[in-house]
Amino acid sequence: MSSTVGKVHSEAITLRAWTEGRMVHLELSDGRLLAFPADRFRLLKNATEEQLARISIRLNGAALRWEELDEDLTVQGILDGRFQLPL
């Protein structure tokens, strides 16, 4: 079973991250494209669109970082639906 968990984590690698308005978009190494509302996270909810656009990929694609906001999100957490705030 641990090999399955390892496989899930290895698939959750971000190749590209960008924002359009208040939506954060990710392109994953397995070909998936996903998007989520920034407003589902407390610190991102209060950010301007310009601040949101300054997203960087960290930990070899396993995490997202907004340096100015001091916010980090794991890609696996996003895939698992671990959001801080409701829609």
N, C-alpha and C positions, 0 to 999 in steps of 0.2 A: 504494500500500500504506500509506503514512503516513496517509491519510485513514481507513483502517480502524482503525488504532491509535488515532487521535483519537476515533473513534466509540466504541470500547470504553471508553476513559477517560471520555468524556462520559456514558456509560450508568451508570458506577459511582459514582453520586452518592447519598449517604445522606440520606434525608429524616427518618428517625427511628431512634434506637438506644436499646436498653434491655436489661436483664438479667433473667433468671429463674433464680434459683439460680446455677449456675456456667456457664450458657449466655448468650452474647451474641447478641442478635437485631438484625437490620438490616432496614429497609424502604427499598428503593432507588427512585429516581425512575422507573425503567422498570416498576415494579410487582412486581419480585421481592422475596420475603422470604427471608432466609437466617439461619441460626444456626450458631454454632460454639462448641466448648467453650473456655472461657477457659484451661483447663489446657494448651492447645496452645502457649502463650507463657510463657516463663520468668517474667517479672515478674507476669503475671496469675495464674499458677499459685499463687504465694505470697500473693496478695491475699485479703482477706476478702470475703464476699459484699457487705458494705456498701461496701467500697472499689470493687468491680467496678461497683456500681450508680451510682457517680459518674462516668459516662461522658459525654463531650461530643463534639459533631461539630465538626470544624475544616476549614479549607481549602475552604469552600463545599461541604461534604459529601464531600470526597475522602479524609478521614482521620478517625480516632477518637483521642481523647486521654483519658488518665487522669492528671490533674494531680498528684494525691497520690502516684501511683506513678511519675511521670515516664516514662510509656509512651505511644508513638504508634504507630498501625498505619494503613497505607493500605488503603482499601477494595479497590483493585485487587489488592494483594498477597493479601488474604484470598480474593478471587475466583479468583486464580491458584493458590491452595493453598499459598502460601509460609508454612507454619507452622514454628515453631522446634522443636517437640517432637512425637513420635509420639503416637498415641492410647493 
